[in-house]
């Protein structure tokens, strides 16, 4: 990902906006109550979502703690760093879109500050590609 690019993060239940650019869902599960038409996705990048194990662990009772958030980010970044061909392909898709214009990472979690899309943006902005 080019370092000067801005990556927006938005809850998928919010309406698509003109400034969203290419919209990418980065959750492993399709969000309830959202049609594919309403989502207005460029792509669903499941390979960039946390593993089921990590997702379930984070969304447990400790999801609101700073320690749990730090552990989630550490483990999620390790998963991304170790990613295989599917992750590389998804990152290529995301990078190509970001070079062409605005990009928005979409998530379904209720917490706007602690979710996988926020963590993914952090990982991308660190230049982890």
Secondary structure, DSSP 8 states (H G I E B T S, - for coil): --TT--EEEEETTS---TT--EEEE--SS--TT--HHHHT-SEE-GGGS--HHHHHHHTSTTTTSHHHHHHHHHHHHHHHHT--HHHHHHHHHHHHHHHHS-EEEEE--S-SSSSHHHHHHHHHHTT--
